[in-house]
Amino acid sequence: MRGIVFPIVHHLGSENKKTGASISNVYFANVLGCTISPIFIGFYLLDIFTTQQTYLIIIAITLITAFFCLQKAVVKVADFALLVIVVATAFVVPEKMITALAQKENATLERIIENKHGFIQVYTNENNDKLVLGGNAYDGMLNVDLNHSHNGIERAYLIPVIAPKAKNILVIGLSTGSWVRVLTTMPEIESITVVELNPGYPKLVTMYSEMQHLLADKRVHLITDDGRRWLNKNPNSKFDFILMNTTFHWRSYSSNLLSQQFQTLAKEHLAEDGFIYFNTTSSYDAFYTSKSVFPYVYQYLNMSLASLKPIPEMTQQSITSTFAKLKWDGGEPVFNAQNLTQGVERIYKNPLIPYDKIDFSSLGRNPEIIRDENMITEYKYGLFSDESRKRF
């Protein structure tokens, strides 16, 4: 449509003797609009309105401009009537439309948050679990109960066992807040820095009472920024460990947190016995990449634990001793006598696997290093590759 309109505007705007000047003015107006619009929309409107509302606002602005350009009264009245309809529609129809499109079988839509980063949806399934989707992809559950681990929360409870004396930690990506909530139970923790790019997730956390304690915890420092950019801006910050419950390895920008370059950057921000613990989402190339940067790499379920020093072997006694010390912010123990044994067993049954014992056979090829320039998890071995179709 714009391709059709642009030469017509040139023709209409050039019906005078100064054709060159008129065409220049049209081009200037076009360049000016193309410059201002992304700034006005991307850095202002989309922080206030939804994408659909923003589109309708743009239509309204166009109709207002047309109103002053039109000459016939009848056409002006029609333009004004259309403007009123568009403005009224902007605050009613988009929300109903998105809610209708977001419905899923066997799950009830509970909440939906939209901003310029996309959509965050919360569903309640048949098991009464609260599933969170980000950009229409699974992003976790609102759950911290180890004995109701439908979201694999045992991966978070491993951290107090292997790093009971950690004081200063970094979490890249807040998501549902469940993992950070588990970390707040560690008695030695002094500071938890959480870097989250999407402000919709902190907003989500405030909507659930069981998670509101998280943001009220004075040890938790929430920063809205890109994790990698924040590390680059804070070269002197050091942490006992870095945690990332990373999204699917084939999603857009996942290489930004899986690549050799990023893991090298993370290594520079670790204390001398620190480690980075992140979700590979079953990408064995991620384990291989970790080994190219860190001397010690372990597998725990689908997590990579890349460390500067060896991780002591877990025992049932060490897990029991650690779990007995975990407490919620009100002083209530996380585990009582009834669920302690079950929780310990859930952690112990999945031991840390040293790198030399990780089974790469399911890969069906030699593992490759993920780099910023090859982005192999997103493209070469992405969701639509032959390899992913066989595995997923």
TALIN-V137734 format. One record per run of one state. SS is the DSSP state (H for helix, E for strand, L for the rest). FROM is the first residue (numbers start at 0). TO is the last residue. Records with the same first field share a line. If there is no record, write none. Layout:
SS=FROM-TO / FROM-TO
This chain:
L=0-0 / 13-17 / 48-49 / 69-71 / 90-91 / 101-102 / 104-105 / 115-116 / 125-128 / 134-135 / 141-144 / 148-152 / 162-166 / 172-176 / 183-189 / 196-197 / 205-207 / 216-218 / 224-225 / 233-237 / 244-253 / 258-258 / 267-268 / 279-282 / 291-294 / 300-301 / 307-314 / 323-325 / 327-331 / 333-335 / 348-351 / 357-359 / 363-384 / 391-391
H=1-12 / 18-47 / 50-68 / 72-89 / 92-100 / 145-147 / 153-161 / 177-182 / 198-204 / 208-215 / 226-232 / 254-257 / 259-266 / 283-290 / 315-322 / 336-347 / 354-356 / 360-362 / 385-390
E=103-103 / 106-114 / 117-124 / 129-133 / 136-140 / 167-171 / 190-195 / 219-223 / 238-243 / 269-278 / 295-299 / 302-306 / 326-326 / 332-332 / 352-353
